[in-house]
Amino acid sequence: MMTDLNAALTLTGPDATLALYRDWAATYDGGFATDMQYNLPAHVAAAFMAAGGQGPVLDVGAGTGLLAASLRQMGLTAPIDALDFSQDMLDVAAKKRLYSGLYRADVTQPLALPRRYNGITSSGTFTAGHVGPVAFPHMLDIALPGALFALSINQRVWTGQGFDTALAALTTSNRIRDLHMIDVQVYGQAARALDPTHADDRAYVALFRAV
């Protein structure tokens, strides 16, 4: 499991990403999320709900559906669509019947989706080896005015990949408003025995609204 996480955080391109998640999809929920007490999806869901989030929701980097499951457990009944780069992860998510639609797409490119979303959420996508702030404009392009965003951003990449300056620029250019950052712990105590290198990882949940 630790090997999978280390590999995930050092991915270097689309082929490597697809190969990793193809091999990891079947054991992701148990061998990673449960064993490491991966609390990040629940933190994002809680922030979205507490801020009055509504649907339809697009779950970006949906993976196996952990964030959607948390949203449902917290009372969201609106439609949720899943978007992920890995079809293998989406196939696992599909079996849970959490989503209205499932879309395989690269969020670093313009998205061929309708502008229909009142909420956009993401957990674990904006981290080392994954997606940078280049994705923000593409998500905003399919969000309705006033749509609530709740996106986790690993603190390891917050400044190094320019998330801080990207969000500041989007605020200055009047593309987003009401930016609020929530500091959360990514993993629970169980992670200390399994992966001490990443056990204390923290993330921001970036909450903001589209203009």
C-alpha positions in Angstrom: 0.0 0.0 0.0 2.8 2.4 1.0 4.5 1.6 -2.3 1.3 2.6 -4.2 1.0 5.9 -2.4 4.7 6.7 -3.0 4.2 5.9 -6.7 1.0 8.0 -6.9 2.8 11.1 -5.5 5.7 10.8 -8.0 3.7 10.2 -11.2 5.3 11.8 -14.2 2.8 11.5 -17.0 -0.5 10.2 -18.3 0.6 6.7 -19.2 2.1 6.2 -15.7 -1.1 7.6 -14.1 -3.3 5.2 -16.0 -1.1 2.2 -15.3 -1.0 2.9 -11.5 -4.7 3.4 -11.1 -5.5 0.4 -13.3 -3.5 -1.7 -10.9 -4.7 0.1 -7.7 -8.4 0.4 -8.4 -9.6 -3.0 -7.0 -7.8 -2.5 -3.7 -7.9 1.3 -3.3 -10.9 1.4 -0.9 -9.7 -1.3 1.5 -5.9 -1.4 1.1 -5.5 2.4 1.1 -8.5 4.4 2.2 -9.6 2.2 5.1 -6.1 1.1 6.3 -4.7 4.6 6.2 -7.9 6.2 7.6 -8.0 8.5 4.5 -10.2 11.2 5.9 -9.8 13.8 3.2 -13.0 13.0 1.2 -15.0 13.4 4.4 -13.4 16.7 5.2 -14.2 18.0 1.7 -17.8 16.8 1.9 -18.3 18.4 5.3 -16.9 21.7 4.1 -19.1 21.7 1.1 -22.3 20.8 3.1 -21.5 23.3 5.9 -21.1 26.1 3.3 -24.6 25.3 1.8 -23.5 23.3 -1.2 -26.2 22.3 -3.7 -26.4 20.2 -6.8 -26.0 19.3 -9.5 -22.4 18.5 -8.4 -19.4 17.5 -10.4 -16.9 15.4 -8.4 -13.5 16.0 -10.1 -11.0 13.2 -9.7 -13.8 11.1 -8.4 -11.8 7.9 -8.2 -13.8 5.1 -6.6 -16.5 7.5 -5.2 -15.3 8.1 -1.7 -16.2 11.8 -1.7 -19.6 11.1 -3.2 -20.3 8.5 -0.5 -19.5 11.1 2.1 -21.8 13.6 0.5 -24.6 11.1 0.5 -24.0 10.2 4.1 -24.2 13.9 5.0 -27.6 14.3 3.4 -26.9 15.5 -0.2 -29.7 14.1 -2.4 -28.9 16.2 -5.6 -27.4 14.6 -8.7 -23.6 14.0 -8.6 -21.6 13.4 -11.7 -18.1 11.8 -11.6 -15.1 12.9 -13.6 -11.8 11.0 -13.6 -8.8 10.3 -15.8 -8.9 6.6 -14.9 -11.6 4.4 -16.4 -10.6 1.6 -14.0 -11.4 3.8 -11.0 -14.7 5.0 -12.6 -15.6 1.3 -13.1 -15.3 0.7 -9.4 -17.3 3.9 -8.6 -20.1 2.8 -11.0 -20.8 -0.3 -9.0 -21.7 1.9 -5.9 -24.5 3.6 -7.8 -23.6 7.0 -6.3 -23.4 9.0 -9.6 -25.9 10.1 -12.2 -23.2 10.3 -14.8 -19.6 9.1 -15.1 -17.1 10.9 -17.5 -13.6 9.9 -18.3 -11.7 13.2 -19.0 -8.5 15.1 -18.4 -9.3 18.1 -16.3 -6.1 19.8 -17.4 -7.8 20.2 -20.8 -11.1 22.0 -21.7 -14.0 19.8 -20.6 -16.7 18.8 -23.1 -19.5 19.0 -20.4 -22.4 21.4 -20.2 -22.3 24.4 -17.9 -24.8 23.0 -15.4 -23.1 22.6 -12.1 -24.0 24.4 -8.9 -21.2 22.6 -7.0 -17.8 21.3 -7.9 -15.9 19.1 -5.4 -12.5 17.3 -5.5 -10.5 15.3 -3.0 -7.0 14.1 -3.5 -6.6 15.3 -7.1 -4.6 18.5 -6.4 -1.5 16.9 -4.9 2.0 15.9 -5.8 2.3 13.9 -9.1 -1.3 14.7 -10.1 -3.0 17.9 -11.2 -1.9 21.5 -10.9 -3.9 24.8 -10.9 -4.0 24.7 -14.7 -7.3 22.8 -14.2 -9.1 25.7 -12.4 -10.2 27.6 -15.5 -11.6 24.4 -17.1 -13.7 23.7 -14.0 -14.9 27.3 -13.8 -16.0 27.1 -17.5 -18.6 24.5 -16.6 -19.8 26.0 -13.3 -22.9 28.1 -13.0 -22.6 31.6 -11.6 -22.4 31.3 -7.8 -21.4 27.7 -7.9 -19.7 26.5 -4.7 -16.3 24.9 -5.1 -14.7 22.6 -2.4 -11.3 21.4 -3.5 -8.6 19.8 -1.4 -5.1 21.0 -2.1 -2.2 19.1 -0.5 0.0 21.5 1.4 3.1 19.9 0.0 2.3 21.5 -3.4 0.5 24.7 -2.2 3.2 27.1 -3.1 5.6 24.9 -5.1 3.0 24.3 -7.8 1.5 27.8 -7.6 -1.9 27.1 -6.2 -1.6 30.2 -3.9 -0.9 32.6 -6.8 -3.4 30.9 -9.1 -6.3 31.4 -6.6 -5.1 35.0 -5.9 -5.1 35.7 -9.6 -8.6 34.2 -10.1 -9.8 36.4 -7.3 -8.2 39.6 -8.7 -9.6 38.9 -12.1 -13.1 38.4 -10.7 -13.5 34.8 -11.7 -14.0 33.6 -8.1 -15.1 35.2 -4.9 -15.4 34.4 -1.1 -12.2 32.3 -1.0 -11.8 30.6 2.3 -9.2 28.0 3.3 -9.7 25.2 5.8 -6.7 23.3 7.2 -7.3 19.6 7.6 -5.4 16.4 8.3 -5.3 14.0 5.4 -5.0 10.7 7.3 -5.9 9.3 10.7 -3.7 7.8 13.4 -3.5 4.4 11.7 -1.4 5.9 9.0 1.5 6.4 11.4 2.3 2.7 11.5 1.8 2.1 7.8 3.4 5.2 6.2 5.2 7.5 8.6 6.5 9.6 5.7 3.0 10.8 4.7 1.1 10.2 8.0 1.2 13.8 9.0 0.2 15.2 5.6 -2.1 18.2 5.7 -4.3 19.7 3.0 -6.3 22.9 2.5 -9.9 22.6 1.5 -10.3 25.6 -0.7 -13.9 26.9 -0.6 -14.9 29.6 -3.1 -17.7 30.6 -5.5 -17.7 31.1 -9.2 -18.5 34.6 -10.4 
